[in-house]
Each structure stands twice: as C-alpha cells, then as structure tokens.
Amino acid sequence: MLRTASIRLNVGPDQAAALAALQAAYADACNRLVPTVVEHRCWNRVALHHLAYARLRKETPLGAQMVCNAIFSVCKAYKAQKELGRIRKDAPVPAVHFNRASVHFDKRTYAIKGECLSLYTLSGRIAVPMVLGEHQRRILASGKAKEAELVCRKGRWYFNLVVESEDSDPIASGRVMGVDVGENHLAATSTGKVWGGGQLRHKRNGYLALRRRLQSNGSQSAKQKLRQVSGKERRRITHINHETSKAIVAEALRFGASKIVMEDLTHIRDRIQAGKRMRARLHGWAFRQLQSFVEYKAKAAGIAVEYVDPAYTSQTCSCCGALGRRIKHRFVCNKCGLRAHADGNASRNLARIGSGAPLPRAAVNTPDVGDVSHNCCVSQ
C-alpha cells in the first residue's frame, strides 16, 4: 500500500533560494520537452528519453538524474491528459504549460538522514531539517520511502514523500457492510449510519454562485479570486471526505465487517440528464475521492473492498426483494410495507449483493398457487 506524508521543510533564506532556482530550472526543462511531445505524439518515458535527453543536458543546468525526472514528470502529465480524454487521435496534441511545477525526486536525488533531508540542488546537496508531526512519523515508520515531490505553497516548502508499506493481514471472516454514497447524503451504511451532506451542499452552492459572479466579471482580480475560491473549496471537500471515510472504516470495525461493498459509479457523469445548475453540482460531486479514501483506509485495517453494479439497488426493497418506489430520501415498498431511508435501503442491498445474493432486475409477476392443502384434489 502506498501512502503520502506531506512534510514541511525548515529552510533558511539561502536554502529557499537554492530550491527556488531548482524549481525554475526544472519547470523550464519540462516546458522545453513539450514541443517534442507535441511533434512526435510521444509520452512514453523511454522513447522520450532517447529523443530529448542529450539536448536537455546541453540546454539546462540540471544534472543527469534530474533531467530523467523531468522527462518522467512530462510523461506523467500527458498520460493524465490522455486518461481524461483530452488527447484525441484526430486532433493535435495540446501543449501543457508547467508553471511553478513540483520537482520530482527519487532515491538518487534525495536521502533521509535522521530528521534531515539531503536534497539535490543546482549548487550541490543541501541538508534541510524536516518538521515532523505524529502523523508524519507514523507514516515514515510504517514502510519504505519511495519517490517524492517538492512543492512550494505560500512561501513554505513541502516534501510530499510516498511510503510503501505492507497491507495489514486481511480479516479472515466477518460480516459484509454496504456503503451507499450520494450527493445529498455523503454516505449511508447498512448498519444504519447516515452522514448528511446538507451543510457541504449549502457551501458548494455558495461557491457556485460566487464563481458565476467572478466569471461574468472577467477582470484580472476576479480571475485571481476565482483561483483562491477553487482551492479553498477543493480543500474543504477533501477534508470532509477524509473525516467521513475515517468514520466509515471505524463503523466497519465496530460492526465486525471483513468486507465493504460500494457502488461502481464509473462513467456516471456521462449519464447525467438534468438542468445546468444540477449538472454543475453533480459534476463537482467528489464521490470517487470518498470511495478511494474509504478503500485505502479499509485495506490498512485489513478490510477488503468490493465494487458492484448499482443497478436497481435504490429501487429494490431490502426486506422482501420487491421493486418499490423512491420518493426523495424515502423508500416505500408496496408489497411488504417497508418505509426506510432511501440511501440506507440501498446500502443494505449492496451488502446483500456482496454476500452473494442477487437482486431482481425487473418486476416479475409470480403465480399465486395458494395453499396446497385446500387446492389439491385426490382421486379415489
């Protein structure tokens, strides 16, 4: 399992200047690679290395390994663009601009010595003290340090270090807990827990209205404010998703679950049919982030995670299996009379699927055979 420790660096003025010079040279090297990528439609790390390595060594002050790291960063950026569908076969490759790019470090360009980092710079290695909290110490002690990204935020330098640790021993046997994620309610579990999203939705609506006003203004200060608002909203949602995922995993441990079952919501945004305002809200719904947070926290606790087809989970009665009606947050079954929270009912259906019991996929009219003892006729 891979986890990232964000470590603040206690740098002096000279060290900050050296890191800033490295960051500027690194971003320049990445930008010099972009025309080669666009011309040759190449974002394979090995192929791009053969195309541009020698030229970058001559044109930039970066060392050999840092040039290789710059090639890696550019390839990673273009692979992300391709995954997002922004690179098409019938269209030119878009140019990506690296402005204040993070600097990629590997085991050849950094070393951990106690509570100090030895970092490569253009003027030689520097030793930078790390400001470690309890959370960072726990992550560092859990496994082996891998690659890292050096970033600067608001004048402070951070070293985002990836640590690879072994997964916890999986829980051999236990119950299955279903988790239904939603936009109105962040999550609901089959144990009866519901995490409301009303306050977060209210904040997001406020940010949406503010972005509209700033975009219609179009001034330079409005664009600057727009970037600030976007970052603040993203950080708030990430924080809430971390809190919610931690509570979900704690509930699974309390319940004695060995497996968490969630909906496979891949490509759900492609199926959204709603008004402009609703589309804006749903496209900003960070359900995948919440699911990924639950997944890695669950695996760290030894709990398996499974994604299943969510078809009919919101329409099927978790008590009798018949198709019912969902009216906003309430589910009603006309057959057995169940009245339940709609997301809670869906989470129980997910747990049922995870246990191996299939759900009905359509309404079925079963014959009423009555009581055999009264309808059976025995001939003498």
N, C-alpha and C positions, 0 to 999 in steps of 0.2 A: 504494500500500500504506500502511496506517495502522499506526503503532507508538506505544506509550505509554512516555514517560520519567517515572519516578517521581522527582521532585526534592525533596530535603529543603530546607526553608527555615530560614535562620538568623535567627530572630525574637527581638527583645528583649521585655521584660515588657509595655511599652506596646503594641507591635505585636501580641503574643499576645492581649492583652485586646481590641484592636480586631477581630481576626479572630474571636475567640470571640463577640463581640457580633453580628458579621455572620452567623455560623453560626446563632446562636439566632434572629435575626430571619428568616433565610431558611427555617429549619425551621418557624417559626410561620406564615410566608406559605404554605408548602406544605400545612400542616395546615388552614389556612383554605380552601384550594381543594378539599379532599377532599369536603365536603358538596355542593358544586356539581357535582362529577364524579358523585357517587352519585345525586343527584337527577335530573340530566339525562342520565345514562349517556353522558357526553361526555368523551372523552380525545383529541379532535382539537385540535391546538395552536392553530389559527386560531379555531375555534369557541369554545374555552375562553377564549381571549384576549378575544373580544367579550363573553363572559358575565361575566368576573370581573376584568378588568384595572383598570377605573376604581375598583371597590370596594377592591382591594388597594392601590392607590396612596393611598387615603384612610386605610386601616386600619393600614398598616405603614410603617415608616420607610425602606423600600427605595426606591432610585431606579428610574427608568423601565425601564432595560435589565435591572436585576436582577430586577424583577417579571416581565419576559418570560422570564428564565432560570428563575425558579421555576415558571412555567407549563410550560416545557419539561421540567423535572425530573418534575413530577407526571404529565404525559402519557407520558413515557418509562416511569415506574414502572407505570402502568396498562396500557400496551401489553405490557410484560413479563409482567404478571399474565395478560393475555389469551392470550399465546403459551403460557404454562404450563397453560392450561385452567382457571384459577381463576375466570374470569368466564363465567357461563352465561347464556343468553338467558332461561331460565325462572326465574332466581333474582336476588335483589337484588345490586347491585354491592357487593363487600366494601370496607370502609373501610381504607385504608392509612395507617399512622401513621408520620410522619417524625420519628425521634428522633436527634438529632445528625447530621442529614443533611449530605452533602457539598454544597459550594457550587459551582454550575456557573458557569464563567467563559467568556466569548467574547472576540473581538478588541476589543470596545467596553469591556470591563471589566478588561482586563489588557494590559500591554505589557512586552516584554523589552528591557531596556536594558543591553547588555553581559552581565554576570553578576548583574544585579539584576532583580527583578520589580517593576513598578509595579501595585499591586492596588487595586481599589475597596474602600472600607470605608464604614461609616455616617458616619464623621467626616472623610472625604476620602481621597485617594490616599496610599498609603504605599509606600516603596521598601524591598524586602526582599531581602537577599543570598541567592543560591542556592548550595547546596553541591553542586558538580558533580563527579562521578567520570568516569572514562574512558568508561564505558558510556553515561552521560547525554550527554556531549559528542558521542559518535559519533552518537547518535540525533538530537540537535539539528542537527548539521551535515549530516544526510542528506536534509533536506527542509524543508517549510514548516510552521511551528507553526499548529495549529488550535485547537480548544476544549480546555478543561481542567476538572478537578475539584479543589477544595481540600478536603483531609481532615485530620483530627487523629487520630493514633494514639499512645496512651500519652504524651500531652503534647507530642508533636512534630508539627509541621505539614509536610504534603507537598503538592506541586503536581503532580498527575498530568496531564501535558501530552501531547496527541495530536499526532503529527508525521506529515504526509503526504509520502511520498517516492515517486518513480517506481520501478516494478518493474525489476529487472535484465533485461537482454536475455535472452530465452529461449534455451536451448541448442538449436541448430538440429536436431541429430541425435544419437542416442546410444541406449543400452540402456534397457530398462524394468525397474524394480525393484519387486517386490511387497512389501508390508508387511502382516503379519497381526498385529492387536492382540488381546490376551487378558487374562483375569483372573489366571490362574496365571503366565503369562509375559507381561510387559508388551508385548513386540513381538518379531517374528521377520521377517527379511528373506529374500528369495530368494537372497541371496548366501551364506547360511549363518550369519549373525549372529543370536544369540538373547539378549534381555535378560530375565533372570529376575525374577520378582516375588515370590519366596518371603519375603524379608525384609520387603517392604512389606506383603504379605498377613498376616504374623505381627503386625506393628504394628497393622494395621487390626482384626484380631481382638481385640487387646488393648484398643483404643479402643472397640470394640463392646461388650465385656464391661463396661468402665468406665461407658459410657453407660447400660447397663441398670441397674447398681447405683445410679447417681445419679438416674435417672428413677424408680426404685422408692422412693428416699428421699423425694424431693419437697420438701425443705426449701429455704429461700432460698439458703443457701450452696451446696447441691447444684446448684441452677439456675445460680448464678454459675460454679461449677466446670465445669458442662456447656458453657457458652458458651466458656470457655477451652479446653476439650478439643477442641471442634468447630473453633475457629480454628486450633489447633495442628495437627490432623490435616489440615485443608484446605491449610495452607501447606506441610506436608511433601509431600503428594501433588503439589501444583503444582511444587515444586522438583524432585522426581524426574521428573515429566513433561517439564520443561524440559531436564533433563540427557539424558533418553532421546531426545527429539526432536532435540536438537542432534547426538547421536551418530548417529542415523538419517540425517540430512541429510549428515553427514560421510562416512558409508558410501556414500551415493548418489554423492557427488562422487568418492570414490575408485574406485567401480565404473564411473564414466563414464556415469551414468544421465541421460537427458533427461526422464524421466517416472517418477513414483512412483504406484503403484496401491494403493489401500486399499479396505477393505470399506465399503459403505454400510450402516451399522447403525441407521438411523432406525427408531424405534419398536421396537427390540429388547426394551426393558424390558416392553412390553405383552405379549410372547410368553413371558415367563419363567414356567415352571411348576416350582416347587421348594419346599422347606420354608422355614419362617420365617427361619431363620438364613442359609440360602443366598440367599434373596431380599434380605435386608439387605445381604449382601456384594455381590451383583450390582448392586443399585440404587445402591450407593456407588462403583461402578466408573467411573472418570473416563476412559473411552475417548474420548469426544468431545473432551475437553480435549487429550488427547495428539495426536489427529488434527489438531486445529486448530493446535497448536503446530508439528507437522510441516509443515502446509500453508503457514503464513506464513514459516517459515524456509526452506522449499524455494523458494517464489516469490522470496524475497530473493536466492537463489543462482541464479535462472534456471531452476529445475526445475519442470516442470508437475506438477500433482497431479490425479488422476482417481479417482472413487469408482465402484465397480462392484457389481453384485448378488453377494452372497457365497454364493448357493445352490450346494450340492454342492462348494464349494472344499475343505472339510475331509474329504470322503468320496471324492474323486477322486484317483487316482494321478497324480502329476505326471510320471511316466515314460512310462506306456503309455496313460493316459486311462481306464482301467477303474475301476469303483467298488470300493473296498476297505473296510477296517474300521479305525476309530479306537478304540484302547484307551488311555484317558487321554492320556498325552503321546506315544504311539507310533502310527504309521500302518503298517498292514500291507496289502500288495496280494497277493491270492492268485493273480493272473494272471501277473505278471512277477516276483514275489518281493521287491519293494521293501520295505525296512524303513527308516523315516525318522522324524525328529521331526515330530509331527503339525502343529505350527504352521509349521515350515519347509516342509513339503509344501504346506500351504495357501497360503503366501506365493508359492511357485513357480507355483501355479495362478492366483493373482491376476496375477502377471507375464505369464502366458500369455494371460489374458483381455485385459490391457492391450495386448498385442501384436497383438490381433485374432483370436486362435484361440479358438473357442467350446469350452465344456466339455460333455460328455454330461450330460443332465439326468435320466437313468434308466438302469437296466440294460437292455442290448439284447443279444438272442441273435442273433449273426450266423451265417449258414450257413457250414459248413466245406466249401469246394469242392475241397480237396485240391490235388494237383499236376496241372496241365493236361496235362502230357506223358504221365502214366500213365493218366488217366481219359478221355482223348479217343479216340474210335473213328472211324477214317476208312474210309468205304465205298469199295470199288473199283468 
